[in-house]
Amino acid sequence: MKVLQKPTNARGTRDFGPKEMALRSYVFSIIKGHFEAFGFQTIETPAIENLSVLTGKYGDEGDQLLFKIVNSGDYLSKVIGDPLALGSKALLPQIAEKGLRYDLTVPFARFVAMNRNDIAFPFRRSQIQPVWRADRPQKGRYREFYQCDADIIGSDSLVNEAELIALFQSIFESLKLRTNLIINSRKILAGIVDRLGATDLFVAFAVAIDKLDKIGWDAVALELSANGFQTNQIDALQKLFNFEGTNATKIELLADFFADNTLGLEGLAEIQTVLRLADLNGFDNSNLIFDFKLARGLSYYTGLIYEGKSVDVPFGSIVGGGRYDNLTAAFGLPNMSGVGISFGIERIIDVMRELDLFPSIQISASKLLLTYFDEAGQALAINISNQLRKANIPSEVYPDIAKIKKSFEFADKKGIPFVGVIGDQEIKDQTVSVKEMKNGEQHVLSISDLIQYMSAK
């Protein structure tokens, strides 16, 4: 006898039942509302992209985390050479042409390049869709997850950075989640290695520094040494990164460190401008922190970079983003600067759940369940439920003629807040006996009064 295998999710993916979806919808609705309030227009892009679109945009480590899709049909028969002898790098282009999107920014850049004649620039775009990464699953890190992105492309004004800071502040104020927004500039990071005489090691530097919170300085120092940094350069970096102070004192420190380094001073001036503009947005920006250790490993960033973290839960970043000047050039559209911010919905929800920040949310889509004793009551329930729906009151009819207790148990388990009972007297009087499940309060109401009563609840 064949033993049935217990069904499981693919690693790093999850199902979302009604209760979880109610929480997700709450967060999504707040984020969408603020996206709209800031004038962002919604787009969607396909889950599947050509690998030529995706590869080379995220750095070597990012490319390794791309989910590749094997070509349909007998793909191995078309391979030139021995598949086992070729090795994965040589074999991949022959058997896989497409992959699942890694983020929403690169597909957005492709979208802009393809639709350049139909877009009014600067273009404010919002996008909420799932992305996929072949990462190692762990707490707060999944292989399939949603991103909520807002980008402004077609302008290099630093007002756009300040607008995204205000967007960040407004969303988390509504969610009642205490956060810090950490900012830096890739120009400052490039200026640091340039000042140390290690300009050609910038990529290795940025990749290593991006791991600082995860693996600590000692491990980062070893990685820097393995990639060509000299001991005196590593010591200088450690001294610089050990500095603690206010945004103003950090700026003073770097101004002295850079001396006449043009790139570093340019990045520092941009940070000062963005901090000044952000002070005009009406929020308490004490949670806006300049940290010149912030790197963000994605290779397409060229200017200011962001990273948002929860104050009360050590959960890694829940927001990320930055300025990218050359991304659309890869798709035939040069000189198109953009800046974006991405809200990690999965981590935001996990943090809010851990801090018990969700309000009381109705799980059921229905506000009222109608139940009855016989076919005559069933017919009236069907009629009344459609009148309620026309009045924008979500309702449903219990489908079976059964003991009333069973329908009440159903409503309680599903989280429907009201139950309307239709018996012989209610049929005669064209009324409904309504019970509020939370407190047991009951009313006998005419159909018109029922609609008014439910509309007010």
TORKOL-447008 format. One line per 2 residues: number of its first residue (from 1); their letters; for each residue z, y, x of C-alpha. Coordinates in steps of 0.2 Angstrom, whole numbers, plus 2048, in hexadecimal, padded with zeros to 3 digits. Layout:
N
NUM = a = Z Y X; ...
This chain:
457
1 = mk = 800 800 800; 7FB 811 807
3 = vl = 809 81D 80A; 806 82E 803
5 = qk = 808 83C 811; 815 849 80C
7 = pt = 80B 85A 80A; 80F 867 816
9 = na = 809 879 81A; 7FE 87B 82A
11 = rg = 80A 882 838; 80D 895 837
13 = tr = 807 896 825; 811 897 815
15 = df = 810 896 802; 816 8A4 7F7
17 = gp = 81E 8A0 7E6; 821 8AC 7D8
19 = ke = 832 8B2 7DF; 82B 8B6 7F0
21 = ma = 81B 8BE 7E9; 826 8C9 7DE
23 = lr = 82E 8D0 7EF; 81D 8D1 7F7
25 = sy = 815 8DA 7E9; 824 8E7 7E9
27 = vf = 821 8EB 7FC; 80E 8EB 7FA
29 = si = 80F 8F7 7EB; 819 903 7F5
31 = ik = 80E 903 804; 7FE 904 7FA
33 = gh = 806 913 7F0; 809 91C 801
35 = fe = 7F8 918 807; 7F0 920 7F8
37 = af = 7FC 92F 7F9; 7F5 932 80B
39 = gf = 7E3 931 805; 7DE 920 80D
41 = qt = 7D0 917 805; 7D0 904 803
43 = ie = 7C4 8F8 80B; 7C3 8E5 80D
45 = tp = 7BA 8DB 81B; 7B7 8C8 81B
47 = ai = 7C3 8BC 822; 7B6 8B5 82D
49 = en = 7AE 8BF 83B; 7A1 8BB 848
51 = ls = 7AA 8B6 858; 79F 8C3 861
53 = vl = 7A8 8D0 856; 7B9 8CA 85A
55 = tg = 7B9 8C5 86D; 7BC 8D1 87B
57 = ky = 7C6 8DD 870; 7D8 8D6 871
59 = gd = 7D9 8D2 884; 7D9 8C0 88B
61 = eg = 7E9 8BB 882; 7E3 8C2 871
63 = dq = 7D2 8B8 873; 7DC 8A8 876
65 = ll = 7E5 8AB 865; 7D5 8AC 85B
67 = fk = 7D2 89E 84E; 7C0 898 852
69 = iv = 7B6 890 844; 7AB 881 849
71 = ns = 799 882 844; 795 878 834
73 = gd = 78A 869 836; 789 85D 845
75 = yl = 78D 86B 851; 790 85F 860
77 = sk = 77E 859 85F; 778 86B 864
79 = vi = 783 86C 873; 779 86D 883
81 = gd = 782 863 890; 791 857 890
83 = pl = 79E 85E 884; 7AD 857 88E
85 = al = 7A6 85D 89F; 7A2 86F 899
87 = gs = 7B4 874 896; 7BA 87F 887
89 = ka = 7B3 890 88D; 7A1 889 88F
91 = ll = 7A2 87E 880; 7A9 88B 874
93 = pq = 799 896 872; 78F 887 86E
95 = ia = 79A 880 860; 7A2 890 858
97 = ek = 79A 8A0 853; 7A7 8A6 847
99 = gl = 7BA 8A9 846; 7C8 8AF 83B
101 = ry = 7CC 8C1 83D; 7DB 8C5 849
103 = dl = 7DF 8D6 842; 7D7 8E3 836
105 = tv = 7D3 8F0 843; 7C4 8E8 84C
107 = pf = 7BC 8E2 83C; 7BF 8F4 836
109 = ar = 7B6 8FB 845; 7A7 8EF 841
111 = fv = 7A7 8F5 82F; 7A7 908 835
113 = am = 798 904 840; 78E 8FB 833
115 = nr = 792 908 825; 792 918 830
117 = nd = 785 921 824; 78F 91E 814
119 = ia = 7A0 924 81B; 7A7 935 81B
121 = fp = 7AF 938 82C; 7BD 93A 830
123 = fr = 7C0 92A 825; 7D1 925 81F
125 = rs = 7D1 912 81C; 7DF 907 816
127 = qi = 7DD 8F4 815; 7EA 8E6 810
129 = qp = 7E3 8D4 814; 7E9 8C5 81E
131 = vw = 7E5 8C2 830; 7E7 8B2 83B
133 = ra = 7ED 8AF 84C; 7EF 89E 855
135 = dr = 800 8A3 85B; 810 899 85D
137 = pq = 819 89A 84D; 82B 8A0 84D
139 = kg = 837 8AB 843; 82D 8BA 83D
141 = ry = 81D 8B4 845; 810 8AB 83B
143 = re = 7FE 8A5 83D; 7F8 8AC 82D
145 = fy = 800 8BD 828; 7FB 8CD 81F
147 = qc = 7F8 8DD 827; 7F9 8EE 81E
149 = da = 7EE 8FA 828; 7EB 90D 827
151 = di = 7DE 915 833; 7D6 926 835
153 = ig = 7C6 925 83F; 7B9 932 844
155 = sd = 7C5 93F 84A; 7CF 941 85B
157 = sl = 7DC 94D 854; 7EE 949 857
159 = vn = 7F1 94F 845; 7EC 93D 840
161 = ea = 7FA 936 84B; 806 941 843
163 = el = 800 93C 832; 802 92A 836
165 = ia = 814 92D 83B; 817 936 82A
167 = lf = 80F 927 822; 81B 91B 82B
169 = qs = 82A 926 827; 826 927 814
171 = if = 823 914 812; 833 90F 81A
173 = es = 83D 91D 811; 837 915 801
175 = lk = 83B 903 807; 84C 90A 80C
177 = lr = 84A 900 81C; 851 909 82C
179 = tn = 844 909 83A; 840 911 84A
181 = li = 82E 915 84F; 82B 914 861
183 = in = 81C 91E 869; 814 91E 879
185 = sr = 802 921 880; 7F7 915 88A
187 = ki = 7F2 925 894; 804 926 89A
189 = la = 804 914 89F; 7F4 916 8A8
191 = gi = 7FB 925 8B0; 80A 91B 8B6
193 = vd = 800 90E 8BF; 7F4 91B 8C6
195 = rl = 803 925 8CD; 809 915 8D5
197 = ga = 7F7 911 8DD; 7F4 902 8D2
199 = td = 7E7 909 8C6; 7DC 8F9 8C7
201 = lf = 7EC 8EF 8C1; 7EE 8F8 8B1
203 = va = 7E9 8EA 8A5; 7F5 8DD 8AE
205 = fa = 802 8EB 8AD; 800 8EE 89A
207 = va = 800 8DC 896; 810 8D9 8A0
209 = id = 819 8E8 89A; 815 8E3 888
211 = kl = 820 8D4 88A; 82F 8DE 891
213 = dk = 83A 8DC 881; 836 8CA 87F
215 = ig = 838 8C3 891; 842 8D1 89A
217 = wd = 83F 8DB 8AA; 842 8CD 8B7
219 = av = 834 8C2 8AF; 828 8D2 8AD
221 = al = 82B 8D6 8BF; 826 8C5 8C4
223 = el = 816 8C6 8BA; 812 8D7 8C2
225 = sa = 815 8D0 8D3; 809 8C1 8CF
227 = ng = 7FC 8CD 8C9; 7FC 8D8 8D9
229 = fq = 80A 8E5 8D8; 813 8E8 8E8
231 = tn = 826 8E8 8E9; 827 8FB 8EB
233 = qi = 81D 8FD 8DB; 827 8F1 8D1
235 = da = 837 8FA 8D7; 830 90B 8D2
237 = lq = 82C 904 8C1; 83D 8FD 8BF
239 = kl = 845 90D 8C3; 83A 916 8B7
241 = fn = 83C 90A 8A9; 84F 90A 8AB
243 = fe = 850 91C 8A6; 859 920 895
245 = gt = 858 930 88C; 852 93B 87E
247 = na = 83F 93E 87B; 841 94F 884
249 = tk = 849 948 894; 83C 93A 895
251 = ie = 82E 946 894; 837 950 8A2
253 = ll = 839 941 8AC; 826 93C 8AB
255 = ad = 820 94E 8AD; 829 94D 8BF
257 = ff = 823 93B 8C2; 810 93F 8BE
259 = ad = 810 94F 8C8; 7FD 953 8C8
261 = nt = 7F7 942 8C1; 7EB 948 8B4
263 = lg = 7EA 939 8A9; 7FD 937 8A8
265 = le = 800 949 8A4; 7F2 948 896
267 = gl = 7FB 93A 88E; 80C 943 88F
269 = ae = 804 953 887; 7FE 949 879
271 = iq = 80F 941 876; 817 953 876
273 = tv = 80A 959 869; 80C 94A 85E
275 = lr = 81F 94C 85E; 81D 95E 85A
277 = la = 812 95B 84B; 81D 94D 845
279 = dl = 82B 959 844; 821 962 836
281 = ng = 820 953 82A; 830 956 821
283 = fd = 839 946 827; 848 943 832
285 = ns = 83E 93E 841; 84E 939 84B
287 = nl = 847 927 84A; 837 92C 854
289 = if = 83A 926 865; 82F 929 875
291 = df = 830 91A 880; 824 919 88F
293 = kl = 827 906 891; 81E 903 880
295 = ar = 80D 8FB 885; 805 8F1 876
297 = gl = 7FA 8E4 87E; 7EA 8E7 874
299 = sy = 7DD 8ED 880; 7D4 8F8 874
301 = yt = 7E2 906 873; 7DE 915 87D
303 = gl = 7EA 923 878; 7FA 924 86E
305 = iy = 802 913 869; 80F 90F 85C
307 = eg = 81C 901 859; 828 901 84A
309 = ks = 838 8F7 84A; 847 8F4 83F
311 = vd = 857 8FC 844; 863 8EF 83C
313 = vp = 85A 8DF 840; 853 8DA 851
315 = fg = 843 8D3 84B; 835 8DA 856
317 = si = 828 8E6 851; 824 8E8 83E
319 = vg = 818 8F6 841; 80B 8F9 84E
321 = gg = 7FB 903 852; 7F3 911 85C
323 = ry = 7E4 91B 861; 7D4 912 866
325 = dn = 7C5 91C 86C; 7B8 90F 871
327 = lt = 7BA 901 864; 7AA 905 85A
329 = aa = 7A0 907 869; 7A0 8F4 86B
331 = fg = 796 8F5 85A; 789 902 85F
333 = lp = 793 911 859; 79A 91B 868
335 = nm = 7A5 92B 868; 7AF 925 858
337 = sg = 7C1 928 85B; 7CE 920 850
339 = vg = 7E1 91E 84D; 7E9 911 843
341 = is = 7FA 909 83E; 7FD 8F8 837
343 = fg = 80C 8F2 82D; 811 8E0 830
345 = ie = 815 8DB 81E; 81D 8CA 822
347 = ri = 829 8D1 82E; 82E 8E0 823
349 = id = 831 8D4 814; 83C 8C8 820
351 = vm = 846 8D7 826; 849 8DE 815
353 = re = 84E 8CD 80E; 85A 8CB 81D
355 = ld = 862 8DC 819; 862 8D9 806
357 = lf = 858 8E9 803; 84D 8E3 7F4
359 = ps = 852 8EA 7E3; 853 8DF 7D4
361 = iq = 841 8D9 7D1; 83B 8D0 7C2
363 = is = 833 8C0 7C8; 82A 8BC 7B8
365 = as = 81A 8C5 7B3; 820 8C4 7A1
367 = kl = 82C 8CF 799; 82E 8C5 789
369 = ll = 82D 8B3 784; 829 8AF 772
371 = ty = 82F 89E 76B; 830 896 75A
373 = fd = 834 887 750; 824 882 747
375 = ea = 811 885 746; 813 894 73B
377 = gq = 81F 89C 748; 813 897 755
379 = al = 804 8A0 74C; 80F 8B0 74A
381 = ai = 814 8AF 75D; 802 8AF 763
383 = ni = 7FE 8BE 758; 80D 8C8 75D
385 = sn = 80B 8C4 770; 7F9 8CB 76F
387 = ql = 800 8DB 767; 80C 8DD 775
389 = rk = 7FF 8DB 782; 7F4 8E8 77A
391 = an = 804 8F3 77C; 805 8EF 78F
393 = ip = 814 8E4 78C; 812 8D3 796
395 = se = 817 8C5 78B; 813 8B2 789
397 = vy = 815 8A5 77B; 81F 895 77F
399 = pd = 811 888 77C; 81B 87A 774
401 = ia = 824 877 764; 835 872 76B
403 = ki = 847 875 76A; 84B 887 76D
405 = kk = 857 883 77B; 849 87D 785
407 = sf = 83F 88D 784; 84F 897 788
409 = ef = 851 88C 798; 83F 88F 79C
411 = ad = 841 8A2 79B; 851 8A2 7A5
413 = kk = 849 897 7B3; 839 8A2 7B3
415 = gi = 843 8B2 7B3; 83C 8B9 7A2
417 = pf = 848 8C7 79D; 846 8C6 78A
419 = vg = 843 8B7 77E; 83C 8BA 76C
421 = vi = 840 8AC 75F; 836 8AA 74F
423 = gd = 83D 8A0 741; 83B 89E 72E
425 = qe = 844 8AF 72B; 83A 8B8 738
427 = ik = 82A 8B2 731; 82F 8B7 720
429 = dq = 834 8C9 726; 827 8CA 734
431 = tv = 834 8CD 741; 83A 8C6 751
433 = sv = 84C 8C2 757; 84C 8C8 769
435 = ke = 859 8C3 776; 85C 8CC 787
437 = mk = 85F 8BE 793; 86A 8C8 79F
439 = ng = 878 8CD 793; 874 8C3 783
441 = eq = 871 8D2 778; 867 8CE 769
443 = hv = 85D 8D8 75C; 852 8D4 74D
445 = ls = 843 8DF 74E; 833 8E2 744
447 = is = 823 8E0 74E; 821 8F3 750
449 = dl = 833 8F5 755; 831 8E7 761
451 = iq = 823 8F0 76A; 82D 900 76B
453 = ym = 83C 8F6 771; 833 8ED 77F
455 = sa = 82A 8FC 785; 83A 905 788
457 = k = 841 8F6 792
